[in-house]
Amino acid sequence: MFVMELSYTAPLEAVEEEMDAHLAWLDGYYAAGIFLASGRKVPRDGGVILAGGVSRAEIEKIASEDPFTVAGVCAYRITEFLATKTSSDLATVRENPAL
């Protein structure tokens, strides 16, 4: 599973200009079952996406296609982790690594 942390690299006005395209991009990956949760950081200097079911290379490609990235208004920090314990709602993405 991945935590995708976005940090804005441009003024909020420039980010807002790309928001509709960014939201459509998000919707596509929710529909594909890859994105599990997302939202703005507080204070509003970026956002966070929780994603799973793909490889590190795939998640980096997905991040590179974000309209925010394409427009140069954000940078991503991607952290991979093993979700060995989850709520029952996220049981399908729970991981059981070999000991």
N, C-alpha and C positions, 0 to 999 in steps of 0.2 A: 504494500500500500504506500501511497505517497502523500506528503503534505507539500502542496505547491504554494509557496508564499510569493506574492507579487508586491513589489515596492515601486511606487510611482517615481518616475525619473523626469517628469514634466509637470508643469502647473496643472491643477485640477481642471481648469477650463479645457486644456488639450485632451485630458482623459475623458471628459464628458463628451467631447466630439466623437469619440470612438465607442461610446457606451452601447448604443444599439447593436453595432456589429459584434461587440464583445458578448452581449447577452445572447445573441443568436448563436454564437460559437459555443457558449456554455450549454445552451439548450440541446445542441447536437450531441454533445458528449454525455449529457444526462440521458438522452434518448438511447444512446448506445450502451448505457449501463456502466460507463467508466467513471463519471463524476458522481460522488455520493453526497457532498455538501459543499457550499461555497458562501462567501459573504465578504463584506467590507471589514477591514481592520478598524479598531478604535484606538487612537484617533485615525481619521480617514487618510491614510498615507499609502494605501494599498489594499490587498485582499488576500484571502486564503481559500484554496480549493483542496478538498480531500478526494483522492482518486484511487482506483484500484483495478485489478484485472488485466493489467498490461505490463510490459517490461520497462526498464529504465530508458532504453532507447526510444520506445514508443511514447513515453510520457514527455521526454525532452522534445520530440517532434511535435507533439500536441501543443506544448507550451510555445514552440517557435511559430506556430500557426495562429496563435491568439492575435486578434486584431490590435490589441494593446501592444504586443511585441512588434508586430509588423510596422505599426505607426511610431515605434520608438518611445512610447510613453510609460513603459514599465520594464522592470527586470525581474526575472524569476530566480528564486532559491528553491531547489527541489530536495526534499529529505525523504529518503525511503525508510520505512520501518516495517516490522513484522507485527501485524495486528493479531496477536495471540489471544486476546480477550476483547470481546465486543458486547454491545447490547444485543438483545435477541433480534432487533431490527436489522443489524449488520452481520448476522450469523453467516450469511452467504459469502462474505469477504474475509471471514476469520481464517488465519493462517496457522498451520501446525508444523513448525520447522522440525527437521530431524534433530534429535539430541546428540 
